[in-house]
Amino acid sequence: MSTATITLFVALAAVLLFVTEWLTVDLIAMLILVTLVATGVISPEEGLEGFSNGATLTVAFMFVLSAALLKTGALQLLAGSMAERFRRRPKQATMLLILVVASVSAFINNTPVVAVFIPIVGRIAASAKIKPSKLLIPLSYASILGGMCTLIGTSTNILVSGIAESKGLPGFSVFTLAPVGLSLLVLGVLYLTYLGGRLLPDRDEDVSLAEQFALHDYLAEIVILDNPKLAGVRIMDSPIVRELDMDIIEVRRGSDRFTLPPGDFRLAADDTLKVRCDREKIKSLKDWVRLVDHSGSVRVMGTGLERDNSSLVEMVVTPNSEFVGKTLRQVDFRRSFRAVPLAVRHREETLHENLYQLPLKAGDVILAEIKSHYLTELQRIEQRQDSPFILLSSDTISDFKRTRFYFVLATIVGLIVLATAGITPISIAALGGVCLLVLGRTLTMKEAYEAIDWKIIFLLAGALSLGRAMSNSGLDTQVASLLTGVVSQWGTYALIAALYLVTNLLTEVMSNNATAALLAPVAIAAAQQLGVDPMPLLVTVTIAASASFMTPVGYQTNAMVYGAGRYRFTDFTRVGAPLNLICWVVTTLLVPLFFQL
């Protein structure tokens, strides 16, 4: 079997795994690397060089710089000050929100930007009587559009630039993408403000969390009667807990209340329990002869979310969360966060049963009940750079540290100037910025390590190995020949349009970085076959790989707002398809104008 065939099979297998989400993206990337080395398509040195590639290191350092800016509290302050504008002029305020998010996302990683804005947008929507579903998709799209404008706006831009440099070609400067990116941003802002908003769902949010998550049939109060198989037994040993996948939220014993009791807590006769469990299963307990007698050891009472000692929270799983791919049992959710899961909004489903066995995905929303006094600790965890979740109901806004903000801003501007002027590579400039921030005590080294999204780093390393395999095996040349053979007779614009379309459709169903790594070598090979400058084709791939608007799984920020906005898959298609079309047509027209092809 030829190396080109092996590479093709590996690429197809990677696409299948990315689409089905059977494995996490970083693990898929590592499997790609190992398979390509094991089959001899690339050498071990070539397989590992992705970890030392300037693109990979630049992305890692930019995560740290983003964390430093967020730590100053400037972004939270800026977002929190927008509520009044939405009450007075909602359309203009929406445009301002999109512009602010896009502007910030052009220079720092867009995932934490969206993470900061999601709970703030929720509060703005409640204050201005606007549905969150009208704002969260524009929030995600704004971060994507902003990321297209500069080299450091997103890891995809840096990756394509790194692939070009690895082949001896000039990479992107900081503002190479700006002419096309800014044009798309302007059109995107106008579309989302005046047309896209009409296509967004206007779902009723003025209902309780119990109604939103359909909890009525899954919360109940039960009274333990005098039965030796239930009374006097530890919760962890109780047959009703073990057999029915039941969570005990509260135990009332006389005037005493025990919120989220531990597993070694012993139940007693006449205890009233608030539990999470299917009501029909609870009613069937009277028929369980081996567990209870026919007089009935359990009596079903009312439901309720009356919370004196506990609070309800909605937790959105972030893309870099330790929760992704794991179950609530594996992350020891109840003990780690003093919380009981009541339901999980998993894509378009709201799940109530087998919650501890459900593998979580980015964007899932966990409705949980926690001890009220632990809410502050949960908010503190949320403020960490490596927090596994966002609290939708969070009211915490970091104190604005003005001096630190100016220091971080000056550092970021300084590295941009150094890189733009060609004084030093962007990777070295970014590393210097990280060192400066640590020396200036804006961040500790521990915080710097925690700020890096290691899943993205491993994904980039694996994606770069796939790009190397495309070149080593000649598969990039074969695909480029097929592409140019089909469209070259139609001219330059047809080639740009075809390359954009293939890249964009692929990025809608798999990782944008993997898509860019797959198509960038093809773009370079196509340019060499036609004897033209590869830069315009690389710009096309870069823009197309980021312009993922039609599905909630094509881009990390889309996945984050999916559950938070109670969207359906078709909402993204309805709003995103016209924007995708706009970006396709405009990129096809502008790339040949701004770049000599």
N, C-alpha and C positions, 0 to 999 in steps of 0.2 A: 504494500500500500504506500503510495507516494506521500510525501510530507504535506503537499497541498490538500490531499484528500483527508488526511488526519486533522489538519487545521480546520478544514471545513466542518468535519464531524464535531470537533470540539466547540467550534463557534455555534453550530446549530444546537448542540446540547446545552450550551450556556444560555442561548436565547430561551430555550424551553424552561430551564430552571429559573431564569429571571422572571418569565411570564407567570409561571405557576406559583412562585414564591415558596417552593418546597423547602428551600434552604435560604439562609441569610446571604446577602450580597457579598459580604466579605469571605464567607466560606466558599461560595461559588468561585470567586476570584482566585482563591488559593488552590482550589481543585483544578482550575484552568492552568495555573502555573505548573503544578506538579505533573499534570498529564502531559503537557507540552515538553517538559524536561524529560520525563520518563520515556516518551516515545521518540526522543532525539530530534524533535523539530527545532528546539532551541537548546543551547548549552546551559549548564547550571549557573554559570556566570551571567548569561543573558537573562535567565529567569529571575535572578536576584537583583539585577541592576535597577529594577523598578523602584526598589526601596531607597536607593541612593540617587535616583533621578532628581534633577532640580525641580521638576514640576511637583513631584510628590512632597518634597521638603518644603517647597513654597506654600503648598496647601496646608501643611501642618502648621507652619509658622503663622499663616493668616488666621487660622482658628484661634491662636493665642491672642493675636492683635484684636480680633473681634471680641473675645472674652474681656479683654482689658477695657474696651470702649463700653461694653454693656455694664461692667462693674462700676463705672462712674455714675450710673443712674441717669445719664443724659437722655437716652432713648425713652426710658419710662416717663421722664418728666415731659418730654416733647409730646409723646402720645397722650398722656393724661391731660394735657392742656387743650386737647382738641374737642372735648365733649361739648363745650358751649357753642362752638361753630356748627356742630351737627344739629343742635336744637334750633339755631337761627336759619342757617342755609345748608340744608343737608346735601344738595347736589354739589355745591362748591366745596363743602367740607369733604365729600367723598373724593373729589378730584385732588384736594390737598393731601388727604391720607395716602392716595396712590402715589403722588409725587414724592412725599416724604419717605415712604417705604422704598420706593424705587431708588431714590437718591442715596439712601443709606446702604441698600443692598448692592450698589455699584462698587462699594469699597470694603464692605465686610461681608462675611458669610451670611447668606440669606436665611438659613435655617434658624439660627438663634434670633434673628430679627423678627421672623414670623412668630416664634415662640413667645417673645416679649409682647407682641401686639395682640395675640389671640384673646387673652383674658381682658385686656384693656378695651378691645373692640366690643367684647361682650358687655362691659360696663357702659361704654358709649351708646350702644344700641338700646340698652335698658333706659338710660337717662333721656335719650332723644326719641324714645318710642319708635325705634327702627328695628326691624327683624335682623338678627345677626347673620342670617342667610343672605342678606343683601350686601354684606360687607366682607365676609370671610374669603369667598372666592376672589373678589378683586384684590384683597390683601395678598393672597398667594400669587396671583398673576403679576401684581406690581413688583413683587420681589424677584420674579423670574425675568421680567422685562428690564429691571434695573441691573441684574447680574449680567445681561448681555452687553452692557455699555463699556466695560473695562476688562482688562486682563485679569484683575484680581476679584472681579465680581462673583465668579463661581469657579469651582474646581474644574469644570469641563473646559473652560477657556485656557486655564493653565496647562491642562493635560494635552490639548491639541498643540499648544505652543511647544510643549516639551517633546512631543512626537516629531514635530518639524525639526527641532534642534538636534534630536538624536540622529536624523538623517542628513545632517550637515546643512540644513536650510535655516534661514533667519526665522526666529520665532516672532511672536507678537510683541509689540511695545505695549505700554500700559493702555494707550488709547487707540490702538489699531482698530478695534471693533466699534469705536465710538460713532463714526459716521452712520453706519447701518443701525447700530444699537439705539442711538438717540432718536433716529427717525421712527423706528418701531415703537419706542417708548411714547413718543408724542401721539402717534396714531392709536396705540393701546390705551393711553389715558383717555383720549376722546371717545373711543369705542366703549370702554368700561363705564364712563360717566354718563353718556347720553343714549347708548343703545344696549350695551350688555346688561345694564341694571334692569332693563325691562324684561330680559330673558331669565333673570335670576328668580328662584322660587321665593314665595312670600308666605312661608309656613308659619302657622300660629305657634308662637313661643309662650303665650300667656297662659301656660298650664303648669301645674306643679311638676316637680321631678318625678313624683310617683306616677303621674299620668304619662309623662314623656317616656319613661322607661317601662310602662305597663306593669307596675309592681303589685297591683291590687291582688292578683291571684298568687303572688309569691311571697307575701309577707303575712304573718299571722301571729296571734298570741295563743299559746297553749298552756293549759294548767296540768301540772304533774300530780296525779293522784297517788294514793298509797299503794304502790306496787314495787316489790323488792327488785324487780328487773330494771326499774327506772329510778326510783327514789334511793338516795344514798350512793348512787353510782357516779363516778367521775365522768365529766363531759366526754373526754376522749374515749371512754369505754362504753358510753351509752349506745345501745343498739339503734335508737332512733336517729342519732347523729351519724353513725357509721353506715347504716343501711339507706338512709334517705338523702345523703349529701346535704345535711342540714347545717346551717350556721346559727349559733345562738348569739343574738345581738345584745340581749339584756335579760337579766334575771331579777325579778321583783320578789322579795321575801319579806312579807310584812311591810314595814316602813323603809326597809333597806333596798337599795338598787345597786346592782352590779353590772356595769356596762362593759361589754366585750369580755366576759369572764375567761380566764385561761383554761387550758385543757384539763388541768388537774382539779378544777373547781367541782365540788360534789353537789349534785342536785338533791333537793329534798321534797317530800310530799307537800303539796299546796303551793309550790313555786309556780309563778307565772312567768312564762318565757316568751320573749319576742323573738321570732325566728324567721330565717329566710329559707323557704322550702315551698314546693308546689303544694297548694292547698288540698288538691285532690288526693295527693299521697298522704297528707296528714289525716284526712277523713278516713282513708282506708286502714288506718292503724287498728281500728276496732276489729278488723277481720284477721289481724295477725295473731293467731292463737298462740304461736310459739313465743311471742314477745309480750303480749298483753292478754288479760282475761276478757271474757265477753262483756263484763260490766263496763269496760272501757277505762284504760289508764290515762288516756289523753282526751281532753275536751277542747274543741276548736272554738276560739273566741273571735273577737273582731280583729281588724288590722289597724295599722296606724304608723305614722312616722313622727309621733310625738317625741321630741328630743330634748330632754332636760340636760342630760349629761353627754350627749353625743351630737354629731353634726354630719350632714350629708355633704360629700364633695364629689366633683366630677374631675377625673384625672385623665388627661390625654397622653397617650404613649408617644414619646418623641422618636424620631427616626434613629437616633443614636442610643436609644434606651437599652439598658440591660434586660428589659422585659421582652424585647422583640425576639420572637422565635421560642420563647419560654412560656411556661404556664405559671399561673399564680402560685401553685404549690412549689414549683422549682425556685421561684424568687422569695419564697417564705413570706408571702404578702401579709398575712394576718399578723405575724409576730414582728416583722420588720417595720410595718407602718401602723401598727395598732388599729387595723382596719378590717372590716368585713365587707367583701364584695357583694353587692346586691344585684347587679346586672352589668352586662358589658354590651356596649353598642359596637358591634363587629361588622364593619362595612355598612350594609343597609339593614342588617338584622339586629334585633335586640335580644340577647340571650340571657336566660335566667338559670338554666340547669347546667350541671357539669362545668361550672365556672373554673374550678381548679384544674381541669384537664384541658382547657382551651388554649392552644398556642396563640399568643398575642401578636398583633401586627402594628406597625407604626400607624398612628391615627385612631386606633381603638380608644373608646372612651369607657373608663371604668367608673361606675357609680358605686361609691363605698360609704359606709358609715364608720366614723372614727370617734374616739373619745375627744370631747370638746377641748380638753386641756392639751391635747396633742396636736391641735390644729396649727399652733404657732411653730411647732417642730416640723410639721409637714411643709409649711411655707418656707421654713429655713432650708429644707432639703431642696425645694423647688428653686431656690436662689442659687444653688450650686451650679457650676459650669457643666457638670456631668449628671445633672438631674435626670432621672428616667421618665419624668412626667411634667405636664403643665397643669396647674389647677385653674379650671375655668372660672371658679368662683373666687379666685384669689384677689384680695384687695390690697396686697402689699405692693408698695412702690418704693424702690430703693431711694435712699437719700441722694440728692444730686451733689456730687463732689466736684465743684467747679474747677479747682486747681488741677485735680487729677485729670479732668476732662481735657483741659487745654494741653496738658502734658502728653496725653495719649493722642490727641488730635494732631499736635505738632509732630509726634513720632510717625504717624501714618502719612501725613503730608510729606515729611522728610524722605521717607523711603520711596514714595511715589516720584518725587523730584529726582532722587538719585537714579532710580530705574529708568525714568523717562529720558533723562539726560545721557543715559548710557554710561554713567560713571561706574556703576556696579550692577551685576545681575540682580534681578528681582529677588531671587532666593537668598542671596547674601544680604541685600538690603532688608528683607523681612527678618532674617536671623538677627541682624544688628538691632532692629527695632525691638525684637523680643528681649534681647540682652539688656537694652536700655530700660525697658519697662520693669524688668526684674531688679536691675540695679537701683532704679528709682523707687522700688518698693510699691509699685502699683499692683504687681502680681508676685506671688511666691512661685518657686519652681514647681511645687506641688500643684498649684492652681494652673500653671502652664501645661503640665502633663495632662491634667484632668480636662482642660479645654479642648484638647485635640480629639476629633472624632476618628478614632482608630479604625472604625469600619471603612470609612472613606479612604484612609491611607492604604489599607490592605486591598481595597477594591481598585485603587489606582495602580498599585504595584502589579496586581493580576492583570488588569486591563492593558498595561504597558507590555506585559509578556505576550499577550494575544496579538498586539500590534507588531511586535518583533517577529512572531511566528508568521503573521501574514506576509511580511517582507521576506523572511528566510525561505519560506515555502514557495514563493511566487504567486500565492493565492491573490494578493492584492493586484498584481498585474493582470491576472486572468479576469477578475471581476471588473477591473477598470476597462479592459478590452471589450468586455460584454457591454458595459455601460456606454462607452464612447462609440462603439459600433452601432448601437441602436439610435443614439440621439445626436451624434456629431453632424449628421447631414442636415439637422435642423438648426445648427448654429450654437453660438455661445449661450444664449438665453435658455435654450432647451437643455443644455448640459447642466447649467446652474439649477434649473427647475427640477430636473430629474434627480440630481444629487441631493438637493434639499428634501424632496419628497420621500426618497428612500430613507434618508437619515431620520426625518421627522416621524414617519410612520413607525419606524423601529423603536425610537425613543419613547413613544407613547406606551409601549408594553414592556420595556425593560429599562435597566439603568441608563441614564443619559451618559455617564462616563464610559460604560462598556460600549455603548453605541458609537461614541466619538472615537474610541480606540479601534473599533472595527472599521469605521469608514474613513478615518484620517489617512491611513496608508493607501486606501483606494483612491482618495482624492489626489494624493501626491503622485501615485502611479499614472493616473489619468492625465495629469498635467505633463508628466514626462513623455507620455506617448503622443500627446498633441503638440509638444514643444512650447508650452506656455508657462507662465509664472504660476506656481501652485498656490500662492497666497490667496487669491480670490476663492479658490475651491476650498481651502482650509477654513476661510472665514464662513463660507456657506455651511460647511459641516458643523462648525462651532455654534452658529446661530440656530441651526435646525435641531441640534442635539439638546439645546436648552429650551426651545420653544414648545414645551409640552403642556398643552392646555386642554386637550380633549378627554383625558382620563385622569382619575384621581390617583393612579398608581405610577404614572410616568415621571413624576417629580416629587421629591420629598415634601415640599411645602404643600402640595396638593393633598397628599396623604394626611398631613397634619390637620388641615381644615375639614377634611371629609366627614369625620365623626363629630367634630366640634360644631359644625354648621347643620348637622342632621341632613346632609345632602344625599341625593341618590346619584348613582353612576351617570345617569342620563343628564343630570344637571350640568356636569362638566362638559359633556358632549354638546349640549345645546348652547352653552355660553362660549365654550372653548373652540368649537369648530369654525365659527366665523373669524375668530381671532387668529387661529392657525392659518386660515386662508389668506387673511390680510398679510400676515408675516411671510407667507410663501410668495405671494405676488410681489410684495414690496422688496423683499430680499433679492428675488430674481431680477428685478429692475435696477436696484441700486448697486449691487455688487459689481457689475461690469462698469458702472459709472465711476465708482470710487476707487476701484482697483483695476489696473491694466491687465486684461486677459488676452 
